[in-house]
Amino acid sequence: MAELAIETRALTKQFDRHLAVNDLDLQVGAGEVYGLIGPNGAGKTTLLRMLATAEEPTTGEIYIHGERLKRDRTNSSLKQRLGYLPDDFPLYDDLTVWDYLDYFARLYYLREPKRSRRLYEVLELVQLTHKRKSQIATLSRGMKQRLSLARTIIHEPLVLLLDEPVSGLDPIARMQFRDIIKSLHEARMTIIISSHVLSDLEDFCTSIGIMELGYLVESASLQQLYQRLSHQHILIGVFGDVEPLINQLKNHPRVEGWEIIPQTEKVRVKFSGNPENCADLLRTLMAANLAITEFAPAQESLESIFLKLEHKQAS
């Protein structure tokens, strides 16, 4: 079994009468990027705060690389392996980018020459080297978010906890942030990231956890979710009338359904086969002398899988 970077056992957090996290068992392997998704109020932020020791569990246990995590001062070295970026961490606008990072590096007892070397490393990673002398007040929102991430990883944590890091960012800023996460994943850092932007998560997450009303209702690798819940679709375009295409699709054993895309000569086909079966379908259509202009297999998106799971839970 792969080494677990994070494990929780019956983790529970109750605020007065509100149960924010309920009897949660979570396992995240070392080096994974674990995407935590769910609606507002599902308990994602509370879970991350407990993992970061910013919140005391009501009951339950947390283990980081096999060592129990406590909120008191008994295992400070373990806490130094954690990096936590909340969704509302303040920046000091009157400081320069360099001075801000240098301040936090000193808090983690980084000494020269390692401290300056590490500052240059993280500035290069988050693409802010050219802004190192700029005041934080002059940075764009995307730059500020990348700077916050740089502050979070300045001490080279083993586990990185990110709460809605792409919230409110424009598409270019989200893409830049996503590329940085990919680089951290390649460096074998374990990352838990919560987000509502599902299209961002499916591009780099290795596993997904879905929370609902404090419960972890689903936790699996992205590959397992796709195998279990995703249907393959094929977008097929023809030159001219689509009816001959429909007649061929009716007779193919792997075709489970189809829909004609309005005002086009294209059909979206629900298909249960593997790549070899796709090739067989294409050969069949060509042998029927259909003028195929497009044949594009594609898996369902993570968003459609999430909606399917939500519907399943509701029913």
C-alpha positions in Angstrom: 0.0 0.0 0.0 1.3 3.5 -0.9 2.4 5.7 2.0 -0.3 7.9 3.4 0.6 11.6 3.6 -2.8 12.4 5.3 -5.2 10.2 7.3 -8.1 11.1 9.4 -10.1 8.8 11.7 -13.6 9.6 12.7 -12.8 13.3 12.4 -15.7 15.4 13.7 -16.2 19.1 14.3 -19.3 20.6 15.9 -20.1 24.2 16.4 -22.8 24.5 19.1 -25.6 22.5 17.3 -24.1 22.6 13.9 -22.1 19.6 12.8 -19.6 20.9 10.3 -17.6 17.7 9.7 -19.1 14.4 10.6 -17.2 11.2 11.4 -14.8 11.7 8.4 -12.3 9.1 7.3 -9.9 10.5 4.7 -6.8 9.0 3.2 -4.5 10.9 0.8 -1.5 9.1 -0.6 1.9 10.8 -0.6 2.5 12.9 -3.7 -1.2 13.1 -4.6 -3.2 16.2 -5.6 -6.5 15.6 -3.9 -9.4 17.8 -5.1 -12.0 18.6 -2.4 -15.3 19.6 -3.9 -18.8 20.4 -2.6 -21.3 23.2 -2.2 -20.9 26.0 0.3 -21.5 24.7 3.8 -20.3 21.2 3.0 -17.5 21.4 5.5 -14.5 21.8 3.2 -13.0 24.8 4.9 -13.5 23.4 8.4 -11.7 20.2 7.3 -8.8 22.1 5.9 -8.5 24.2 9.0 -8.4 21.1 11.2 -5.7 19.6 9.0 -3.8 22.9 9.3 -4.2 22.9 13.2 -6.1 26.2 12.9 -9.2 24.4 14.3 -9.4 21.9 17.1 -11.4 18.7 16.2 -14.3 17.9 18.5 -13.4 14.2 18.2 -11.2 12.1 16.0 -7.6 12.0 15.0 -5.4 13.3 12.2 -2.1 11.7 11.0 0.5 13.3 8.8 2.9 10.7 7.3 1.9 8.3 10.1 2.5 10.8 13.0 -0.5 12.0 15.0 -1.1 15.7 14.6 -2.0 17.6 17.8 -2.9 21.3 18.1 -0.7 21.8 21.2 3.1 22.4 21.2 4.1 18.8 21.5 4.9 18.3 17.8 5.9 21.6 16.3 8.3 20.0 13.9 5.3 18.2 12.3 3.4 21.4 11.9 6.4 22.9 10.0 5.8 20.2 7.3 2.4 21.9 6.6 1.6 24.8 4.3 -1.8 26.3 4.5 -3.4 29.0 2.2 -6.8 30.0 3.5 -9.2 31.9 1.2 -8.8 35.2 3.1 -5.2 35.4 4.1 -4.3 39.1 4.4 -1.3 40.7 2.6 0.8 43.6 3.8 0.3 46.2 1.0 3.0 48.5 2.2 5.8 45.9 1.9 7.7 44.9 -1.2 7.3 41.4 -2.5 10.8 40.5 -1.4 10.4 41.9 2.1 7.1 40.1 2.6 8.6 36.7 1.7 11.7 37.5 3.6 9.6 38.2 6.7 7.9 34.8 6.6 11.2 33.0 5.7 12.6 34.4 9.0 9.6 33.2 10.9 10.4 29.7 9.7 14.1 30.2 10.8 15.6 30.1 7.4 19.1 31.5 7.6 21.4 32.9 5.0 22.5 32.0 2.4 19.7 29.4 2.2 17.0 32.1 2.9 17.9 34.3 -0.2 18.3 31.2 -2.4 14.9 30.0 -1.3 13.3 33.4 -2.0 14.6 33.4 -5.5 13.4 29.8 -6.0 9.8 30.5 -5.0 9.7 33.8 -6.9 10.7 32.0 -10.1 8.2 29.3 -9.5 5.3 31.8 -9.1 6.6 34.0 -11.9 7.1 37.1 -9.7 10.9 37.5 -9.9 10.5 40.7 -12.0 8.1 42.1 -9.2 10.4 41.4 -6.2 11.0 45.1 -5.6 7.4 46.2 -6.2 5.0 47.1 -3.4 2.3 44.5 -2.9 -0.4 47.2 -3.3 0.6 47.6 -7.0 0.1 43.9 -7.8 -2.9 42.4 -9.6 -5.2 40.0 -7.9 -3.7 37.1 -9.7 -0.2 38.2 -8.7 -1.2 38.6 -5.1 -2.6 35.1 -5.0 0.6 33.7 -6.5 2.5 35.7 -3.8 0.4 34.1 -1.1 1.2 30.7 -2.5 4.9 31.6 -2.5 4.6 32.5 1.2 2.8 29.2 1.9 5.6 27.1 0.4 8.6 29.2 1.5 9.6 26.5 4.1 9.2 23.6 1.6 6.3 21.8 3.3 5.5 18.2 2.7 1.7 18.8 2.7 0.1 21.8 1.1 -3.5 22.8 2.0 -5.2 25.2 -0.4 -8.7 26.6 0.3 -10.4 28.0 -2.9 -7.1 29.4 -4.3 -8.6 30.2 -7.7 -11.7 31.9 -6.5 -12.3 35.2 -8.2 -9.4 34.9 -10.6 -9.7 35.6 -14.3 -9.1 32.7 -16.7 -5.4 33.6 -17.4 -4.7 33.9 -13.7 -6.4 30.5 -13.0 -4.3 29.0 -15.8 -1.1 30.4 -14.3 -2.0 29.2 -10.8 -2.9 25.7 -12.2 0.5 25.5 -13.9 2.3 26.2 -10.6 0.3 23.4 -8.9 1.4 21.1 -11.6 5.0 22.0 -10.9 4.6 21.3 -7.2 3.0 18.0 -8.0 5.9 17.1 -10.2 8.1 17.8 -7.1 6.1 15.2 -5.2 4.4 17.6 -2.8 1.1 16.3 -1.4 -1.7 18.8 -2.1 -5.3 19.1 -1.0 -7.1 21.8 -2.9 -10.7 22.8 -2.5 -12.5 24.5 -5.4 -15.8 25.1 -7.1 -14.1 25.4 -10.4 -14.3 21.8 -11.4 -12.8 22.2 -14.8 -9.6 23.4 -13.1 -9.4 20.4 -10.8 -9.8 17.7 -13.4 -6.8 19.0 -15.3 -4.3 18.1 -12.5 -6.0 16.3 -9.6 -5.1 12.6 -9.1 -8.0 12.0 -6.7 -11.3 13.6 -5.8 -13.3 13.9 -2.5 -16.9 15.1 -2.5 -18.3 16.6 0.7 -22.0 17.1 1.5 -23.3 18.4 4.8 -20.2 17.5 6.7 -19.9 14.0 5.2 -17.3 12.7 2.8 -19.8 11.0 0.4 -17.2 10.0 -2.3 -13.4 9.6 -2.3 -11.7 7.9 -5.2 -9.0 8.4 -7.8 -10.0 10.4 -10.8 -9.4 7.3 -12.9 -11.7 5.2 -10.8 -14.4 7.9 -11.0 -14.2 8.0 -14.8 -14.3 4.2 -15.1 -17.3 3.9 -12.8 -19.4 6.9 -13.7 -18.2 8.5 -16.9 -19.8 7.7 -20.2 -17.9 8.2 -23.4 -19.4 10.5 -26.0 -18.5 10.7 -29.7 -19.3 13.8 -31.7 -19.9 12.7 -35.3 -20.4 15.1 -38.2 -21.7 14.2 -41.6 -22.0 16.1 -44.9 -25.7 16.4 -45.7 -28.7 14.6 -44.1 -28.1 12.9 -40.7 -30.8 10.3 -41.1 -28.5 7.7 -42.8 -26.1 8.2 -39.9 -28.9 7.6 -37.3 -29.9 4.4 -39.1 -26.3 3.0 -38.8 -26.1 4.0 -35.1 -29.3 2.1 -34.3 -27.7 -1.1 -35.4 -24.4 -0.8 -33.5 -24.3 -2.8 -30.2 -22.1 -0.2 -28.4 -24.3 2.8 -29.1 -26.5 3.5 -26.1 -28.1 6.7 -27.3 -27.7 9.8 -29.4 -28.9 13.4 -29.8 -28.9 15.5 -32.9 -27.3 18.9 -32.3 -29.7 21.5 -33.5 -28.9 23.5 -36.7 -25.9 21.3 -37.5 -25.2 18.1 -39.3 -23.7 16.6 -36.1 -24.8 13.9 -33.7 -23.6 13.4 -30.1 -23.4 9.6 -29.5 -23.4 7.9 -26.0 -20.9 5.1 -26.5 -19.9 2.2 -24.2 -17.0 0.9 -26.0 -13.2 1.2 -25.8 -10.9 2.8 -28.3 -10.9 -0.3 -30.5 -14.7 -0.3 -30.5 -14.6 3.4 -31.6 -12.3 2.5 -34.5 -14.7 -0.3 -35.4 -17.7 2.1 -35.4 -15.8 4.5 -37.7 -14.9 1.7 -40.1 -18.6 0.7 -40.2 -19.7 4.3 -41.0 -17.1 4.6 -43.7 -18.1 1.3 -45.2 -21.7 2.6 -45.4 -20.4 5.4 -47.7 -21.3 8.1 -45.2 -19.5 11.4 -45.7 -18.0 11.7 -42.2 -16.7 15.2 -41.6 -16.0 14.8 -37.8 -15.4 11.9 -35.5 -14.3 13.0 -32.0 -14.4 10.7 -28.9 -14.4 12.4 -25.5 -15.0 11.5 -21.9 -17.6 13.2 -19.7 -16.2 16.1 -17.7 -15.7 16.1 -14.0 -18.5 18.6 -13.7 -21.0 16.2 -15.2 -19.8 13.4 -13.0 -20.2 15.6 -9.9 -23.7 16.5 -11.0 -24.5 12.8 -11.5 -23.2 12.1 -8.0 -25.3 15.0 -6.5 -28.4 13.6 -8.2 -27.6 10.1 -6.9 -27.2 11.4 -3.3 -30.4 13.5 -3.6 -32.4 10.4 -4.7 
